[in-house]
Amino acid sequence: MSFSICGTVGGNIGSIDCDVRRGRPVGIIVGSAVFVAADYASSATFQTALLTKVKSAAGSASKLFPFPSIQTTNDKTDAPKEGTYGYGLKQILLQGLPAYEFIMIPGTTQEKKMRQFHNKTVPVFVFDDAGNVWGVGDTSGNFFGATCLISVIGKGFEDGQNVKGTTVQISYVNAGDFYDSAYFMSTTFSISSLKALNDGIVAPVAVNSTNVFHLGIKIPTAQIGNSVDVHLKYPTELSSSALWAAFTGVNFATTHTLTTVANDTTNGGWTVTLDTTQFGALASGAQVKIGLVAPGVLDAAGVTELESVPYIYTKP
Amino acid sequence: MDKKEIKALLDNNLSYEGIGFNGPHIAKMSIEQLTKEVAHHQLTKEQIAEVSSLAKKKYSAV
């Protein structure tokens, strides 16, 4: 008998009945969110934490961006590099890093936004057809996305021969993330529960009268000169001073009090009135930034899938 | 922003005649100040008095 250290090299490799295996990817979620034990205490808490991070404001370090649903998956992982000894013994010399190509069918407007992630290295969670979200776990109990190089190849013109979509490829930077440190969290979501936000541009629809502003919100589309008017969808919901916010001062760090917000049907927007006294005290050249509150608050008030890009007014 | 903060923010709003008043802010104003402030909304004297009264009742502790 030879000497052996096999007993200390590995661990027990017993099977677990009904153990879960990766399913068919139906969506990917990119971003640097980290979930802690309290977040994944149950499917319900995890789902709440996940949605909160999807609805975070752009610029938030832990924001998650869900991509559109996947229509085709192609395994692009390189085949392992093999070598053979002279007498025929085969050995795997190098294992290919996992890489997957997904075909999605976003519109041109959405595709432009997705292209912003092209050629970036970002943490990626993969959502499979069993509702499991796959990521990476560390020894501290954190759950986060696996680091991937992401490529977003836009859709060209149709050719009438084959289906065509937008190609998103993810390549795992570290095989260990994918094979050895892989963890999942189960959800009762379908991928359509994860809606990405739209940028609504806040801009005047009529000239302001000192502290009384007439503002509209439009979501630009790829059709030049055409945008989606938010006022047509949420005229009354956004007639609320709790859903608007104004800031002034250095780095817009000072809150400017709002007095009222009313539906402005004449101009197709909202009449936003800033506090007369505070506005009057601003010096010439001072700027006021007016926009909607954080997307999570909007969502709680029934204004969904929207984040505002604020309007900045310079006092003459 | 957690759920409690969101709730507090949403509660601090007074909706009247399709106008969203900043409740806690209005509660601190006199009728004269409020009349001047919301002149462009073309509310009647009675409506302004009602808004002021509602705000003071609801947000006087804020």
Interface residues (C-beta under 8 A of the other chain):
Chain A: S209 V212 T236 S239 S240 S241 A242 L243 T257 L258 T259 T260 V261 A262 N263 T271 T273 D275 T276 V293 A294 G296 V297 A300 A301
Chain B: M1 K3 I6 K7 L9 L10 D11 N12 N13 S15 G18 I19 G20 F21 N22 G23 H25 I26 K36 E37 V38 H40 H41
